[in-house]
């Protein structure tokens, strides 16, 4: 059995329930794929996007409707050893990807020396949409998972003073006809790590030269929220599930204000004195 076959087999044996079933479950629950879709799968070099790429490839083999895949790696200025690691992992996974080179690391630093990470993120997103359109795709698949979603909920509440989450899919505002999907939406990061470790895979953590040259670990807000959730989980193992379900069970009658997708803000006072609905 080849390395690729062993990796694929693990998704149908040891990781059938925690990864494969949840991956397929998210696709069905949130209606992420449709016949005839051409999906650009973004492979960043990390564990999450690698697992996503493998799952999408396997799904295409057994799907009961046709769709196309394009695997894309954006090289924003990786060091040679990081680029080589990505290429080796793609080979082990049996995935052929298109590489697009740019100098986003340098460009982001030149534009914003104080906050290059934010600028780099925005520039990468714009380039990703442009490359996906160049490849003729109508959807972009990203490797965000369950933990990314619940962390985003708390980040929004604690640091953004609003209740919002990372959606399983959304339409692009600036690229008409393009849609972002997140097929790993129900897969937990711990299971992705186990899949990586049990298959003896090694991925990039963060290939940004700024982070690599930093003298101390980056103390990001997301890292703090991740630690907070881990601490709360020790007291209540259901805490992450509760956070997840909270944005699936929003009661508009029990919030003070909310904003509809068209930007209109509503207050509970708008209907507070309305007569009760007839039974």
Phi, psi and omega in degrees: 000130181285167178301316179301316181295323178296317179297316180294319180298324182298329181286343179253003178237268184300328185247023179297313183279309185287338183242296188298313182296322180287326175298309179295323180298319179293319178302318181283313185298320184255007176052060187274337182236150177220156178305135178088357178299145169242110190255129173268113180266115184276118180253111186271341185110351179265176184294323186293311182290331177293315177297317178303313181301317181294317180296318180296321179296315179295320180299319181301328181290330187245000184297145179271005171218152185280140169207160183249154179234142170230121180265126187237130172243121175265124178256100183274012181121039180296148169293156187304320182291328177289318177298319181295321179298318178299315180297320180293320179293320178298320178295317179296326181277347181074039183240129175262122184238154173268130177260137175235117182268140170210181182240050185295325179303312181292318182297319181295319178294323181291323182282320184218096180288332181282325182222062183292332182296316179297314181296319179298318180299316180293319181291321178297319181297315179297318178295321180299313179299317181296317179294320180297319178294321177300325180277002178078023184269151174249353178221149176240123179261124180247157188268021178294142186237186183307314183293324176301320183294310183289329175295322179296324178300310181290323176302317181295319181288311188283326185243343182249359180050041176206161178255110177206165182221179174270115187283149178293336174202155178200152178277146177285136178282329188252350179234087183306136179087354180260140182226140175262134176234152181231083185293342179269019187305329183257001183268131182277147182298323180301324179286328175294319178296319179295319177300317178299309186291318183290341176261005177063035181263150178228128184236169176291142171272294174210116184267010179293129181296334179292313179294321182294330181269354182296142181281337182227156178301145179288123181264079184276160177298321180296321179297322179293319178294321178300317179294322179297315179297319179298320179293317179293327180294330178295329178276321181222103183300344181268004189299320181290323177295322179296319177297315180301312183291335183300326180270001171260352184230045180287127178257103184298334178284356181239022174239149184287315178217153174209157181242129179281163182304335179276006175089003180276129181265136181238148178241153177298339180291338182301326183236012187300320183263008177293145178295148180297148180294144180292142180278000000 
